[in-house]
Amino acid sequence: MQELFDYCCRIMADLGRLTGFSYKEINVIVFVFLFPIIDVILLIVFLKLHYKHRNQRAFIKQLER
């Protein structure tokens, strides 16, 4: 587990060097902005697919009658 953590820290430090941001700034960008945005997008996609699937099941049940 420690190796994975160290690897992720190295990636974020490298991103910081490439972009000119500090490690802490990259950390904030990733965990305060990017992940929540991705979570909201995935939730919206999930809900759309859920309702689409639910409506399709209802339609199929109507056809079976």
Distance bins in CASP14 RR format, pairs under 12 A and 6 or more apart:
PFRMAT RR
TARGET T0000
AUTHOR 0000-0000-0000
RMODE 2
METHOD distances of the structure
MODEL  1
1 7 0 0 0 0 0 1 0 0 0 0 0
1 8 0 0 0 0 0 1 0 0 0 0 0
2 8 0 0 0 0 0 1 0 0 0 0 0
2 9 0 0 0 0 0 1 0 0 0 0 0
3 9 0 0 0 0 0 1 0 0 0 0 0
3 10 0 0 0 0 0 1 0 0 0 0 0
4 10 0 0 0 0 0 1 0 0 0 0 0
4 11 0 0 0 0 0 1 0 0 0 0 0
5 11 0 0 0 0 0 1 0 0 0 0 0
5 12 0 0 0 0 0 1 0 0 0 0 0
6 12 0 0 0 0 0 1 0 0 0 0 0
6 13 0 0 0 0 0 1 0 0 0 0 0
7 13 0 0 0 0 0 1 0 0 0 0 0
7 14 0 0 0 0 0 1 0 0 0 0 0
8 14 0 0 0 0 0 1 0 0 0 0 0
8 15 0 0 0 0 0 1 0 0 0 0 0
8 23 0 0 0 0 0 1 0 0 0 0 0
8 26 0 0 0 0 0 1 0 0 0 0 0
8 27 0 0 0 0 0 1 0 0 0 0 0
8 30 0 0 0 0 1 0 0 0 0 0 0
8 31 0 0 0 0 0 1 0 0 0 0 0
9 15 0 0 0 0 0 1 0 0 0 0 0
9 16 0 0 0 0 0 1 0 0 0 0 0
9 23 1 0 0 1 0 0 0 0 0 0 0
9 24 0 0 0 0 0 1 0 0 0 0 0
9 26 0 0 0 0 0 1 0 0 0 0 0
9 27 0 0 0 0 1 0 0 0 0 0 0
9 30 0 0 0 0 0 1 0 0 0 0 0
10 16 0 0 0 0 0 1 0 0 0 0 0
10 17 0 0 0 0 0 1 0 0 0 0 0
10 23 0 0 0 0 0 1 0 0 0 0 0
10 26 0 0 0 0 0 1 0 0 0 0 0
11 17 0 0 0 0 0 1 0 0 0 0 0
11 18 0 0 0 0 0 1 0 0 0 0 0
11 23 0 0 0 0 0 1 0 0 0 0 0
11 26 0 0 0 0 1 0 0 0 0 0 0
11 27 0 0 0 0 0 1 0 0 0 0 0
11 30 0 0 0 0 1 0 0 0 0 0 0
12 18 0 0 0 0 0 1 0 0 0 0 0
12 19 0 0 0 0 0 1 0 0 0 0 0
12 21 0 0 0 0 1 0 0 0 0 0 0
12 22 0 0 0 0 1 0 0 0 0 0 0
12 23 1 0 1 0 0 0 0 0 0 0 0
12 24 0 0 0 0 1 0 0 0 0 0 0
12 25 0 0 0 0 1 0 0 0 0 0 0
12 26 1 0 1 0 0 0 0 0 0 0 0
12 27 1 0 0 1 0 0 0 0 0 0 0
12 28 0 0 0 0 0 1 0 0 0 0 0
12 29 0 0 0 0 1 0 0 0 0 0 0
12 30 1 0 0 1 0 0 0 0 0 0 0
12 31 0 0 0 0 1 0 0 0 0 0 0
12 34 0 0 0 0 0 1 0 0 0 0 0
13 19 0 0 0 0 0 1 0 0 0 0 0
13 20 0 0 0 0 0 1 0 0 0 0 0
13 21 0 0 0 0 0 1 0 0 0 0 0
13 22 0 0 0 0 1 0 0 0 0 0 0
13 23 1 0 1 0 0 0 0 0 0 0 0
13 24 0 0 0 0 0 1 0 0 0 0 0
13 25 0 0 0 0 0 1 0 0 0 0 0
13 26 1 0 0 1 0 0 0 0 0 0 0
13 27 0 0 0 0 0 1 0 0 0 0 0
14 20 0 0 0 0 0 1 0 0 0 0 0
14 21 0 0 0 0 0 1 0 0 0 0 0
14 23 0 0 0 0 1 0 0 0 0 0 0
14 26 0 0 0 0 1 0 0 0 0 0 0
15 21 1 0 0 1 0 0 0 0 0 0 0
15 22 0 0 0 0 0 1 0 0 0 0 0
15 23 0 0 0 0 1 0 0 0 0 0 0
15 25 0 0 0 0 1 0 0 0 0 0 0
15 26 1 0 1 0 0 0 0 0 0 0 0
15 27 0 0 0 0 1 0 0 0 0 0 0
15 29 0 0 0 0 1 0 0 0 0 0 0
15 30 0 0 0 0 1 0 0 0 0 0 0
15 34 0 0 0 0 0 1 0 0 0 0 0
16 22 1 0 0 1 0 0 0 0 0 0 0
16 23 1 0 0 1 0 0 0 0 0 0 0
16 24 0 0 0 0 1 0 0 0 0 0 0
16 25 1 0 0 1 0 0 0 0 0 0 0
16 26 1 0 1 0 0 0 0 0 0 0 0
16 27 0 0 0 0 1 0 0 0 0 0 0
16 28 0 0 0 0 0 1 0 0 0 0 0
16 29 0 0 0 0 1 0 0 0 0 0 0
16 30 0 0 0 0 0 1 0 0 0 0 0
17 23 0 0 0 0 1 0 0 0 0 0 0
17 25 0 0 0 0 0 1 0 0 0 0 0
17 26 0 0 0 0 1 0 0 0 0 0 0
18 26 0 0 0 0 1 0 0 0 0 0 0
19 25 0 0 0 0 1 0 0 0 0 0 0
19 26 1 0 0 1 0 0 0 0 0 0 0
19 29 0 0 0 0 1 0 0 0 0 0 0
19 30 0 0 0 0 0 1 0 0 0 0 0
20 26 0 0 0 0 1 0 0 0 0 0 0
20 29 0 0 0 0 0 1 0 0 0 0 0
21 27 0 0 0 0 1 0 0 0 0 0 0
21 28 0 0 0 0 1 0 0 0 0 0 0
21 29 1 0 0 1 0 0 0 0 0 0 0
21 30 0 0 0 0 0 1 0 0 0 0 0
22 28 0 0 0 0 1 0 0 0 0 0 0
22 29 0 0 0 0 0 1 0 0 0 0 0
23 29 0 0 0 0 0 1 0 0 0 0 0
23 30 0 0 0 0 0 1 0 0 0 0 0
24 30 0 0 0 0 0 1 0 0 0 0 0
24 31 0 0 0 0 0 1 0 0 0 0 0
24 32 0 0 0 0 0 1 0 0 0 0 0
25 31 0 0 0 0 0 1 0 0 0 0 0
25 32 0 0 0 0 0 1 0 0 0 0 0
25 33 0 0 0 0 0 1 0 0 0 0 0
26 32 0 0 0 0 0 1 0 0 0 0 0
26 33 0 0 0 0 0 1 0 0 0 0 0
26 34 0 0 0 0 0 1 0 0 0 0 0
27 33 0 0 0 0 0 1 0 0 0 0 0
27 34 0 0 0 0 0 1 0 0 0 0 0
27 35 0 0 0 0 0 1 0 0 0 0 0
28 34 0 0 0 0 1 0 0 0 0 0 0
28 35 0 0 0 0 0 1 0 0 0 0 0
28 36 0 0 0 0 0 1 0 0 0 0 0
29 35 0 0 0 0 1 0 0 0 0 0 0
29 36 0 0 0 0 0 1 0 0 0 0 0
29 37 0 0 0 0 0 1 0 0 0 0 0
30 36 0 0 0 0 0 1 0 0 0 0 0
30 37 0 0 0 0 0 1 0 0 0 0 0
30 38 0 0 0 0 0 1 0 0 0 0 0
31 37 0 0 0 0 0 1 0 0 0 0 0
31 38 0 0 0 0 0 1 0 0 0 0 0
31 39 0 0 0 0 0 1 0 0 0 0 0
32 39 0 0 0 0 0 1 0 0 0 0 0
33 39 0 0 0 0 0 1 0 0 0 0 0
33 40 0 0 0 0 0 1 0 0 0 0 0
34 40 0 0 0 0 0 1 0 0 0 0 0
34 41 0 0 0 0 0 1 0 0 0 0 0
35 41 0 0 0 0 0 1 0 0 0 0 0
35 42 0 0 0 0 0 1 0 0 0 0 0
36 42 0 0 0 0 0 1 0 0 0 0 0
36 43 0 0 0 0 0 1 0 0 0 0 0
37 43 0 0 0 0 0 1 0 0 0 0 0
37 44 0 0 0 0 0 1 0 0 0 0 0
38 44 0 0 0 0 0 1 0 0 0 0 0
38 45 0 0 0 0 0 1 0 0 0 0 0
39 45 0 0 0 0 0 1 0 0 0 0 0
39 46 0 0 0 0 0 1 0 0 0 0 0
40 46 0 0 0 0 0 1 0 0 0 0 0
40 47 0 0 0 0 0 1 0 0 0 0 0
41 47 0 0 0 0 0 1 0 0 0 0 0
41 48 0 0 0 0 0 1 0 0 0 0 0
42 48 0 0 0 0 0 1 0 0 0 0 0
42 49 0 0 0 0 0 1 0 0 0 0 0
43 49 0 0 0 0 0 1 0 0 0 0 0
43 50 0 0 0 0 0 1 0 0 0 0 0
44 50 0 0 0 0 0 1 0 0 0 0 0
44 51 0 0 0 0 0 1 0 0 0 0 0
45 51 0 0 0 0 0 1 0 0 0 0 0
45 52 0 0 0 0 0 1 0 0 0 0 0
46 52 0 0 0 0 0 1 0 0 0 0 0
46 53 0 0 0 0 0 1 0 0 0 0 0
47 53 0 0 0 0 0 1 0 0 0 0 0
47 54 0 0 0 0 0 1 0 0 0 0 0
48 54 0 0 0 0 0 1 0 0 0 0 0
48 55 0 0 0 0 0 1 0 0 0 0 0
49 55 0 0 0 0 0 1 0 0 0 0 0
49 56 0 0 0 0 0 1 0 0 0 0 0
50 56 0 0 0 0 0 1 0 0 0 0 0
50 57 0 0 0 0 0 1 0 0 0 0 0
51 57 0 0 0 0 0 1 0 0 0 0 0
51 58 0 0 0 0 0 1 0 0 0 0 0
52 58 0 0 0 0 0 1 0 0 0 0 0
52 59 0 0 0 0 0 1 0 0 0 0 0
53 59 0 0 0 0 0 1 0 0 0 0 0
53 60 0 0 0 0 0 1 0 0 0 0 0
54 60 0 0 0 0 0 1 0 0 0 0 0
54 61 0 0 0 0 0 1 0 0 0 0 0
55 61 0 0 0 0 0 1 0 0 0 0 0
55 62 0 0 0 0 0 1 0 0 0 0 0
56 62 0 0 0 0 0 1 0 0 0 0 0
56 63 0 0 0 0 0 1 0 0 0 0 0
57 63 0 0 0 0 0 1 0 0 0 0 0
57 64 0 0 0 0 0 1 0 0 0 0 0
58 64 0 0 0 0 0 1 0 0 0 0 0
58 65 0 0 0 0 0 1 0 0 0 0 0
59 65 0 0 0 0 0 1 0 0 0 0 0
END
